Amino acid sequence: MVSQLKQEAYSDEKIATVTPLSNNTDICSFPAFMSKNEFFTRNFAKEINNHFSLPILPLIETPTSIGFCMYIKRSAIKDIGILDESKFPRGYGEENDFCQRAVQIGWKNVISPNLYVFHEGSVSFGEEKNALVEVALQKIIIDHPSYHADVMKFIKSDPLRSARVFRLLRFFSASKRCANSYSRIVRAS
């Protein structure tokens, strides 16, 4: 997985970060955008990723990466600096700040529709999550005033849509086990 992320990162000298698609990562969520995709559990993670490797689809530029699984180039760190742990000591916000600092000096952040990684989602912070997110967002607004508008523009345009549909159709056509399970869930609901 790391070698795949590295390969994507080094496909363009201006890429600072790469994030894969996942089941529970808002702007990188697969198959449903901005959803938890509970059906796509860890039971299918390896199988899904196996169907993501070919054909290689274009990387999608994004205003931010998702910190749960984010490849950062060493040259980007040298140019941008490290994650700001003094401003974001407990998680949440540090990757957004880093990505925005990258964009401000000409780097790019991308999402790869060629990789899939399962994400349990927010288990590290439990009940503290909402408070941590709120504090981080306030700091992001101060340092990067266009951040929310950029993210909302990304969400509205949904540039990953065709890649998600392509990967989902390819996965279902190749995975009888998953297609049968999904059909039972749809019929039951």
MARZAVEX-750926 format. One line per 8 residues: number of its first residue (from 1); their letters; for each residue x, y, z of N, C-alpha, C, O. Coordinates in Angstrom, 1 decimal. Example, Ala and Ser with C-alpha at 12.3 -4.5 7.8 and 13.67 -1.06 7.14 Angstrom:
2
1> as> 13.2/-5.7/7.8/12.3/-4.5/7.8/13.2/-3.3/7.8/14.2/-3.3/8.5  12.8/-2.2/7.1/13.7/-1.1/7.1/12.9/0.0/7.9/13.4/1.1/8.0
END
This chain:
189
1> mvsqlkqe> 0.8/-1.2/0.0/0.0/0.0/0.0/0.9/1.3/0.0/0.6/2.2/-0.8  1.9/1.3/0.8/2.8/2.5/0.9/3.4/2.7/-0.4/3.6/3.8/-0.9  3.9/1.6/-1.1/4.6/1.8/-2.4/3.6/2.3/-3.4/4.0/3.1/-4.3  2.3/2.0/-3.3/1.3/2.5/-4.3/1.1/4.0/-4.0/1.0/4.8/-5.0  1.0/4.4/-2.8/0.9/5.8/-2.4/2.1/6.6/-2.9/1.9/7.7/-3.5  3.3/6.0/-2.7/4.5/6.7/-3.1/4.5/6.9/-4.6/4.9/7.9/-5.1  4.2/5.8/-5.3/4.1/5.9/-6.8/3.2/7.0/-7.3/3.5/7.8/-8.2  2.0/7.1/-6.7/1.1/8.2/-7.0/1.7/9.6/-6.7/1.6/10.5/-7.5
9> aysdekia> 2.3/9.7/-5.5/2.9/11.0/-5.1/4.0/11.4/-6.0/4.1/12.6/-6.3  4.8/10.5/-6.5/5.9/10.9/-7.4/5.5/10.9/-8.9/6.4/11.1/-9.7  4.2/10.8/-9.2/3.8/10.9/-10.6/3.8/12.4/-11.1/3.6/12.6/-12.3  3.9/13.3/-10.1/3.9/14.7/-10.5/4.7/15.4/-9.4/4.5/15.2/-8.2  5.7/16.2/-9.8/6.6/16.8/-8.9/5.9/17.8/-7.9/6.5/18.1/-6.9  4.8/18.3/-8.3/4.1/19.3/-7.4/3.1/18.7/-6.4/2.4/19.4/-5.7  3.0/17.3/-6.4/2.1/16.7/-5.5/2.8/16.7/-4.1/3.9/16.2/-4.0  2.1/17.2/-3.1/2.6/17.2/-1.7/2.0/16.0/-1.0/2.7/15.3/-0.3
17> tvtplsnn> 0.7/15.7/-1.1/0.0/14.7/-0.4/-0.9/13.8/-1.3/-1.4/14.3/-2.3  -1.0/12.6/-0.9/-1.9/11.7/-1.6/-2.8/10.9/-0.5/-2.3/10.5/0.5  -4.1/10.9/-0.7/-5.0/10.2/0.1/-5.8/9.2/-0.7/-6.2/9.5/-1.8  -5.9/7.9/-0.2/-6.7/6.9/-1.0/-8.2/7.1/-0.8/-8.6/7.9/0.1  -9.0/6.5/-1.5/-10.4/6.4/-1.3/-10.6/5.4/-0.1/-9.7/4.6/0.2  -11.7/5.6/0.6/-12.0/4.8/1.8/-13.5/4.7/2.0/-14.3/5.4/1.4  -13.9/3.9/3.0/-15.3/3.8/3.3/-15.9/4.9/4.1/-17.1/5.1/4.1  -15.0/5.6/4.9/-15.5/6.5/5.9/-14.6/7.7/6.0/-14.0/8.0/7.1
25> tdicsfpa> -14.5/8.5/4.9/-13.6/9.7/4.9/-14.2/10.9/4.2/-13.4/11.6/3.6  -15.5/11.1/4.4/-16.1/12.3/3.8/-15.8/12.5/2.3/-16.3/11.8/1.4  -14.9/13.4/2.0/-14.6/13.7/0.6/-13.9/12.6/-0.2/-13.9/12.6/-1.4  -13.4/11.6/0.5/-12.7/10.5/-0.1/-13.5/9.2/0.0/-13.0/8.1/-0.3  -14.8/9.3/0.4/-15.6/8.1/0.7/-16.0/7.4/-0.6/-16.3/8.0/-1.6  -16.0/6.1/-0.5/-16.4/5.2/-1.5/-17.3/4.1/-1.0/-17.1/3.6/0.1  -18.4/3.8/-1.7/-18.8/4.3/-3.0/-19.6/5.6/-2.8/-19.7/6.4/-3.8  -20.3/5.8/-1.7/-21.2/7.0/-1.6/-20.3/8.2/-1.0/-19.7/8.0/0.0
33> fmskneff> -20.4/9.3/-1.7/-19.7/10.5/-1.3/-20.2/11.0/0.0/-21.4/11.0/0.2  -19.3/11.5/0.9/-19.7/12.1/2.1/-20.5/11.2/3.0/-21.4/11.7/3.7  -20.2/9.9/3.0/-21.0/8.9/3.8/-20.0/7.9/4.4/-18.9/7.8/4.1  -20.6/7.2/5.4/-19.8/6.2/6.2/-19.7/4.9/5.4/-18.8/4.1/5.7  -20.6/4.6/4.5/-20.5/3.4/3.7/-20.3/2.1/4.6/-19.4/1.4/4.4  -21.2/1.9/5.5/-21.1/0.8/6.5/-21.0/-0.5/5.8/-20.4/-1.5/6.4  -21.7/-0.7/4.7/-21.6/-2.0/4.0/-20.2/-2.4/3.6/-19.8/-3.5/3.6  -19.4/-1.4/3.2/-18.1/-1.6/2.8/-17.1/-1.7/4.0/-16.3/-0.8/4.2
41> trnfakei> -17.3/-2.8/4.7/-16.6/-3.0/5.9/-15.2/-3.6/5.6/-14.8/-3.8/4.5  -14.5/-3.8/6.7/-13.1/-4.4/6.6/-13.2/-5.7/5.9/-12.1/-6.2/5.4  -14.3/-6.4/5.9/-14.5/-7.7/5.2/-14.2/-7.6/3.7/-13.7/-8.6/3.1  -14.4/-6.5/3.1/-14.2/-6.3/1.7/-13.0/-5.5/1.3/-12.7/-5.3/0.1  -12.3/-4.9/2.3/-11.3/-3.9/2.0/-10.2/-4.4/1.0/-9.9/-3.8/0.1  -9.6/-5.6/1.3/-8.6/-6.1/0.4/-9.2/-6.4/-1.0/-8.5/-6.1/-2.0  -10.4/-7.0/-1.0/-11.0/-7.3/-2.3/-11.3/-6.0/-3.1/-11.1/-6.0/-4.3  -11.8/-5.0/-2.4/-12.0/-3.7/-3.1/-10.7/-3.2/-3.6/-10.7/-2.8/-4.8
49> nnhfslpi> -9.7/-3.1/-2.8/-8.4/-2.5/-3.3/-7.9/-3.3/-4.5/-7.3/-2.7/-5.4  -8.0/-4.6/-4.5/-7.6/-5.4/-5.6/-8.2/-5.0/-6.9/-7.6/-5.1/-8.0  -9.4/-4.5/-6.9/-10.1/-4.1/-8.1/-9.9/-2.6/-8.4/-10.4/-2.1/-9.4  -9.1/-2.0/-7.6/-8.8/-0.5/-7.8/-7.5/-0.4/-8.6/-7.2/0.7/-9.1  -6.7/-1.4/-8.7/-5.3/-1.2/-9.3/-5.3/-0.9/-10.8/-4.5/-0.1/-11.2  -6.2/-1.5/-11.5/-6.3/-1.3/-13.0/-7.7/-1.0/-13.4/-8.6/-1.6/-12.8  -7.9/-0.2/-14.4/-6.9/0.7/-15.0/-6.6/1.8/-14.1/-7.4/2.1/-13.2  -5.5/2.5/-14.3/-5.1/3.6/-13.5/-5.9/4.8/-13.9/-6.0/5.2/-15.1
57> lplietpt> -6.6/5.4/-13.0/-7.5/6.6/-13.2/-6.7/7.8/-12.8/-5.8/7.7/-12.0  -7.1/9.0/-13.4/-6.4/10.2/-13.0/-6.6/10.6/-11.5/-7.6/10.3/-11.0  -5.5/11.2/-11.0/-5.6/11.7/-9.6/-6.5/12.9/-9.6/-6.6/13.6/-10.6  -7.2/13.1/-8.5/-8.1/14.3/-8.3/-7.5/15.3/-7.3/-7.3/14.9/-6.2  -7.4/16.5/-7.8/-6.8/17.5/-6.9/-7.9/17.9/-5.9/-9.1/18.0/-6.2  -7.5/18.2/-4.7/-8.4/18.5/-3.5/-7.8/19.5/-2.6/-6.5/19.7/-2.6  -8.6/20.3/-1.9/-8.0/21.3/-1.0/-7.3/20.7/0.2/-6.6/21.4/0.9  -7.7/19.4/0.5/-7.1/18.8/1.7/-7.0/17.3/1.6/-7.8/16.7/0.8
65> sigfcmyi> -6.1/16.7/2.3/-6.1/15.3/2.4/-6.8/14.8/3.7/-7.2/15.7/4.5  -6.9/13.6/3.9/-7.5/13.0/5.1/-6.4/12.3/5.9/-5.8/11.4/5.4  -6.3/12.8/7.1/-5.1/12.4/8.0/-5.1/10.9/8.3/-4.0/10.5/8.7  -6.1/10.2/8.2/-6.1/8.8/8.6/-5.1/8.0/7.8/-4.5/7.0/8.3  -5.0/8.4/6.5/-4.0/7.7/5.6/-3.6/8.7/4.5/-4.3/8.9/3.6  -2.5/9.3/4.8/-2.0/10.4/3.9/-0.5/10.3/3.7/0.3/10.2/4.6  -0.2/10.2/2.4/1.3/10.1/2.1/1.7/11.5/1.9/1.1/12.3/1.1  2.8/11.9/2.5/3.4/13.2/2.4/4.9/13.1/1.8/5.7/12.3/2.4
73> krsaikdi> 5.2/13.8/0.8/6.5/13.7/0.2/7.5/14.4/1.1/7.2/15.5/1.7  8.7/13.9/1.3/9.7/14.5/2.1/10.1/15.9/1.6/10.3/16.8/2.4  10.1/16.0/0.3/10.5/17.4/-0.3/9.4/18.4/0.0/9.7/19.6/0.2  8.1/17.9/0.1/7.1/18.9/0.5/7.2/19.3/2.0/7.1/20.5/2.3  7.6/18.4/2.8/7.8/18.7/4.2/9.0/19.7/4.4/8.9/20.6/5.1  10.0/19.5/3.6/11.2/20.4/3.6/10.7/21.8/3.2/11.2/22.8/3.7  9.8/21.9/2.2/9.4/23.2/1.7/8.3/23.8/2.5/8.3/25.1/2.7  7.4/23.0/3.0/6.2/23.6/3.7/6.4/23.6/5.3/5.9/24.5/5.9
81> gildeskf> 7.2/22.7/5.8/7.3/22.5/7.2/6.6/21.3/7.7/5.9/20.7/6.9  6.7/21.0/8.9/6.0/19.8/9.5/4.6/20.1/9.9/4.2/21.3/9.9  3.9/19.1/10.3/2.5/19.3/10.9/2.7/20.1/12.1/3.6/19.9/12.9  1.8/21.1/12.3/1.9/22.0/13.5/1.2/21.4/14.7/0.1/21.6/15.0  2.1/20.6/15.5/1.5/20.0/16.6/1.3/20.9/17.8/0.6/20.6/18.7  1.9/22.1/17.8/1.6/23.1/18.8/0.2/23.7/18.7/-0.5/24.0/19.7  -0.2/23.9/17.4/-1.5/24.5/17.2/-2.6/23.4/17.2/-3.7/23.6/17.6  -2.2/22.2/16.8/-3.2/21.1/16.7/-2.6/19.9/17.5/-2.2/18.9/16.9
89> prgygeen> -2.6/19.9/18.8/-1.9/18.9/19.6/-2.6/17.6/19.7/-1.9/16.6/20.0  -3.9/17.5/19.5/-4.6/16.3/19.7/-5.2/15.6/18.5/-6.0/14.7/18.6  -4.8/16.0/17.4/-5.4/15.4/16.2/-6.5/16.3/15.7/-7.0/17.1/16.5  -6.9/16.2/14.5/-7.9/17.0/13.8/-7.3/18.4/13.5/-7.0/19.2/14.4  -7.3/18.7/12.3/-6.9/20.0/11.8/-5.5/20.1/11.3/-5.2/20.9/10.4  -4.5/19.3/11.8/-3.2/19.4/11.4/-2.9/19.1/9.9/-2.1/19.7/9.3  -3.7/18.1/9.4/-3.5/17.8/8.0/-4.1/18.8/7.1/-3.6/19.1/6.0  -5.3/19.4/7.6/-5.9/20.5/6.8/-5.0/21.7/6.7/-4.9/22.3/5.6
97> dfcqravq> -4.4/22.1/7.8/-3.5/23.2/7.9/-2.3/22.9/7.0/-1.9/23.8/6.2  -1.7/21.7/7.1/-0.6/21.4/6.2/-0.9/21.5/4.7/-0.2/22.1/4.0  -2.0/20.9/4.4/-2.5/20.9/3.0/-2.7/22.4/2.5/-2.4/22.7/1.3  -3.3/23.2/3.3/-3.5/24.6/2.9/-2.2/25.3/2.8/-2.1/26.1/1.8  -1.3/25.1/3.7/0.0/25.7/3.5/0.7/25.3/2.3/1.4/26.0/1.6  0.5/24.0/1.9/1.1/23.5/0.7/0.5/24.2/-0.6/1.3/24.6/-1.4  -0.8/24.3/-0.6/-1.5/25.0/-1.7/-1.0/26.4/-1.9/-0.8/26.9/-3.0  -0.8/27.1/-0.7/-0.4/28.5/-0.8/0.9/28.7/-1.4/1.2/29.8/-1.9
105> igwknvis> 1.8/27.7/-1.4/3.1/27.9/-2.0/3.3/27.0/-3.3/4.4/26.8/-3.7  2.2/26.6/-3.9/2.2/26.0/-5.2/2.2/24.4/-5.2/2.4/23.9/-6.3  2.1/23.8/-4.1/2.0/22.3/-4.1/0.5/21.9/-4.3/-0.4/22.7/-4.3  0.3/20.6/-4.6/-1.0/20.0/-4.8/-1.3/18.9/-3.8/-0.3/18.2/-3.4  -2.5/18.8/-3.4/-3.0/17.6/-2.7/-3.9/16.8/-3.6/-4.7/17.4/-4.3  -3.8/15.5/-3.6/-4.6/14.7/-4.5/-5.3/13.5/-3.7/-4.8/13.1/-2.7  -6.4/13.1/-4.3/-7.0/11.9/-3.9/-6.8/10.9/-5.0/-7.0/11.2/-6.2  -6.4/9.6/-4.6/-6.2/8.6/-5.6/-7.4/7.7/-5.7/-7.7/7.0/-4.7
113> pnlyvfhe> -8.0/7.6/-6.9/-9.1/6.6/-7.1/-8.5/5.3/-7.5/-9.3/4.4/-7.9  -7.2/5.1/-7.3/-6.5/3.8/-7.6/-6.2/3.0/-6.4/-5.6/1.9/-6.5  -6.6/3.5/-5.2/-6.3/2.9/-3.9/-7.5/2.9/-3.0/-8.2/3.9/-3.0  -7.6/1.9/-2.2/-8.7/1.9/-1.2/-8.2/1.4/0.1/-7.5/0.3/0.1  -8.5/2.0/1.2/-8.0/1.6/2.5/-9.2/1.7/3.5/-9.9/2.8/3.5  -9.5/0.7/4.2/-10.6/0.7/5.2/-10.3/1.7/6.3/-9.1/1.8/6.8  -11.3/2.4/6.8/-11.1/3.3/7.9/-12.3/3.2/8.9/-13.4/3.4/8.6  -11.9/2.8/10.1/-12.9/2.6/11.2/-13.6/3.9/11.5/-14.9/3.9/11.7
121> gsvsfgee> -12.9/5.0/11.6/-13.5/6.3/11.8/-13.6/6.7/13.2/-14.4/6.2/14.0  -12.8/7.7/13.6/-12.9/8.4/14.9/-12.9/7.6/16.1/-13.3/8.0/17.2  -12.3/6.4/16.1/-12.2/5.6/17.3/-11.1/6.1/18.3/-11.2/5.8/19.5  -10.2/6.8/17.8/-9.1/7.3/18.6/-9.5/8.3/19.7/-8.9/8.4/20.7  -10.5/9.1/19.3/-10.9/10.2/20.2/-12.2/10.1/20.9/-12.5/10.9/21.8  -13.0/9.1/20.6/-14.3/8.9/21.2/-15.1/10.1/21.4/-15.4/10.8/20.4  -15.6/10.4/22.6/-16.5/11.5/22.8/-15.9/12.8/22.7/-16.6/13.8/22.6  -14.5/12.9/22.7/-13.8/14.2/22.5/-13.8/14.7/21.1/-13.5/15.8/20.8
129> knalveva> -14.2/13.8/20.1/-14.1/14.2/18.7/-14.7/15.5/18.4/-14.1/16.4/17.8  -16.0/15.7/18.7/-16.7/16.9/18.3/-16.0/18.2/18.8/-15.9/19.1/18.1  -15.6/18.2/20.1/-15.0/19.3/20.6/-13.6/19.6/19.9/-13.3/20.7/19.6  -12.9/18.5/19.7/-11.6/18.7/19.0/-11.8/19.2/17.6/-11.0/20.1/17.1  -12.8/18.7/16.9/-13.0/19.2/15.5/-13.4/20.7/15.5/-12.9/21.5/14.7  -14.3/21.1/16.5/-14.7/22.5/16.5/-13.6/23.4/16.8/-13.4/24.5/16.1  -12.7/23.1/17.7/-11.5/23.9/18.0/-10.6/24.0/16.8/-10.1/25.1/16.4  -10.4/22.9/16.2/-9.5/22.8/15.0/-10.1/23.7/13.8/-9.4/24.4/13.2
137> lqkiiidh> -11.4/23.6/13.6/-12.0/24.4/12.6/-11.9/25.9/12.8/-11.7/26.6/11.8  -12.0/26.3/14.0/-11.9/27.7/14.3/-10.5/28.2/14.0/-10.3/29.3/13.5  -9.5/27.3/14.3/-8.1/27.7/14.0/-7.8/27.7/12.5/-7.1/28.6/12.0  -8.5/26.8/11.8/-8.3/26.7/10.3/-8.9/28.0/9.7/-8.3/28.6/8.8  -10.1/28.4/10.2/-10.8/29.6/9.6/-9.9/30.8/9.8/-9.8/31.7/8.9  -9.2/31.0/10.9/-8.3/32.1/11.1/-7.1/32.1/10.2/-6.8/33.1/9.6  -6.5/30.9/10.1/-5.3/30.9/9.2/-5.5/30.7/7.7/-4.7/31.1/6.9  -6.6/30.1/7.4/-6.9/29.8/6.0/-8.4/30.1/5.7/-9.2/29.3/5.6
145> psyhadvm> -8.7/31.4/5.5/-10.1/31.9/5.4/-10.8/31.3/4.2/-12.1/31.2/4.3  -10.2/30.9/3.2/-10.9/30.3/2.0/-11.1/28.8/2.1/-11.7/28.1/1.2  -10.5/28.2/3.2/-10.6/26.7/3.3/-12.0/26.1/3.2/-12.2/25.3/2.3  -12.9/26.6/3.9/-14.3/26.1/3.9/-14.9/26.3/2.5/-15.6/25.4/2.0  -14.7/27.4/1.9/-15.3/27.7/0.6/-14.7/26.7/-0.4/-15.4/26.2/-1.3  -13.4/26.4/-0.3/-12.7/25.5/-1.2/-13.2/24.1/-1.0/-13.5/23.4/-2.0  -13.4/23.7/0.2/-14.0/22.3/0.5/-15.4/22.2/0.0/-15.8/21.2/-0.6  -16.2/23.3/0.2/-17.6/23.2/-0.3/-17.7/23.2/-1.8/-18.5/22.5/-2.4
153> kfiksdpl> -16.8/23.9/-2.4/-16.7/23.9/-3.9/-16.4/22.5/-4.4/-17.0/22.0/-5.4  -15.4/21.8/-3.7/-15.1/20.4/-4.0/-16.3/19.5/-3.9/-16.6/18.7/-4.7  -17.0/19.7/-2.7/-18.1/18.8/-2.5/-19.2/19.0/-3.5/-19.8/18.1/-4.0  -19.5/20.3/-3.8/-20.5/20.6/-4.8/-20.2/20.0/-6.2/-21.1/19.5/-6.9  -18.9/20.2/-6.6/-18.6/19.7/-7.9/-18.3/18.2/-8.0/-18.5/17.5/-9.0  -18.0/17.6/-6.8/-17.8/16.1/-6.7/-17.0/15.6/-7.9/-17.4/14.7/-8.6  -15.7/16.0/-8.0/-14.9/15.5/-9.1/-14.5/14.1/-9.1/-14.0/13.5/-10.1  -14.8/13.4/-8.0/-14.5/11.9/-7.9/-15.7/11.1/-8.3/-15.6/9.8/-8.4
161> rsarvfrl> -16.8/11.7/-8.7/-18.0/10.9/-8.9/-17.8/9.9/-10.0/-18.1/8.7/-9.8  -17.3/10.2/-11.2/-17.2/9.2/-12.3/-16.2/8.1/-11.9/-16.4/7.0/-12.2  -15.1/8.5/-11.1/-14.2/7.4/-10.7/-14.8/6.5/-9.7/-14.6/5.3/-9.8  -15.6/7.0/-8.8/-16.3/6.2/-7.8/-17.3/5.2/-8.5/-17.4/4.0/-8.2  -18.1/5.7/-9.5/-19.0/4.9/-10.2/-18.3/3.8/-11.0/-18.7/2.7/-11.0  -17.2/4.2/-11.7/-16.5/3.3/-12.4/-15.9/2.1/-11.5/-16.1/1.0/-11.9  -15.3/2.5/-10.4/-14.8/1.5/-9.5/-15.8/0.6/-8.9/-15.6/-0.6/-8.8  -17.0/1.2/-8.6/-18.1/0.4/-8.0/-18.6/-0.6/-9.0/-18.8/-1.8/-8.7
169> lrffsask> -18.8/-0.2/-10.2/-19.3/-1.1/-11.3/-18.3/-2.2/-11.5/-18.7/-3.4/-11.7  -17.1/-1.8/-11.6/-16.0/-2.8/-11.8/-15.9/-3.8/-10.7/-15.7/-5.0/-10.9  -16.0/-3.3/-9.5/-16.0/-4.2/-8.3/-17.1/-5.1/-8.3/-16.9/-6.3/-8.1  -18.4/-4.6/-8.5/-19.5/-5.5/-8.4/-19.5/-6.5/-9.6/-19.9/-7.7/-9.4  -19.0/-6.1/-10.7/-19.0/-7.1/-11.8/-18.0/-8.2/-11.6/-18.1/-9.3/-12.1  -17.0/-7.9/-10.8/-15.9/-8.9/-10.5/-16.1/-9.7/-9.2/-15.5/-10.7/-9.0  -17.0/-9.1/-8.4/-17.1/-9.7/-7.0/-18.5/-10.2/-6.8/-19.4/-9.5/-6.4  -18.7/-11.5/-7.0/-20.0/-12.1/-6.8/-20.4/-12.0/-5.4/-21.6/-11.8/-5.0
177> rcansysr> -19.5/-12.3/-4.5/-19.8/-12.4/-3.1/-20.3/-11.0/-2.6/-21.3/-11.0/-1.9  -19.7/-10.0/-3.0/-20.1/-8.6/-2.5/-21.4/-8.2/-3.2/-22.3/-7.7/-2.5  -21.6/-8.5/-4.5/-22.8/-8.1/-5.2/-24.0/-8.9/-4.5/-25.1/-8.3/-4.4  -23.8/-10.1/-4.2/-24.9/-10.9/-3.6/-25.3/-10.4/-2.2/-26.5/-10.2/-1.9  -24.3/-10.0/-1.4/-24.5/-9.5/-0.1/-25.2/-8.1/-0.2/-26.2/-7.9/0.5  -24.7/-7.3/-1.1/-25.3/-5.9/-1.3/-26.8/-6.1/-1.7/-27.6/-5.3/-1.3  -27.1/-7.0/-2.6/-28.4/-7.2/-3.1/-29.4/-7.6/-2.0/-30.5/-7.1/-1.9  -28.9/-8.5/-1.1/-29.7/-8.9/0.1/-30.0/-7.7/1.0/-31.1/-7.5/1.5
185> ivras> -29.0/-6.8/1.2/-29.2/-5.6/2.0/-30.2/-4.7/1.4/-31.1/-4.1/2.1  -30.1/-4.4/0.1/-31.0/-3.5/-0.6/-32.4/-4.0/-0.6/-33.4/-3.3/-0.3  -32.6/-5.3/-0.8/-34.0/-5.9/-0.8/-34.6/-5.8/0.6/-35.8/-5.7/0.8  -33.8/-6.0/1.7/-34.3/-5.9/3.0/-34.6/-4.5/3.5/-35.4/-4.4/4.4  -34.1/-3.5/2.8/-34.4/-2.1/3.3/-35.5/-1.5/2.6/-35.9/-0.3/2.9
END
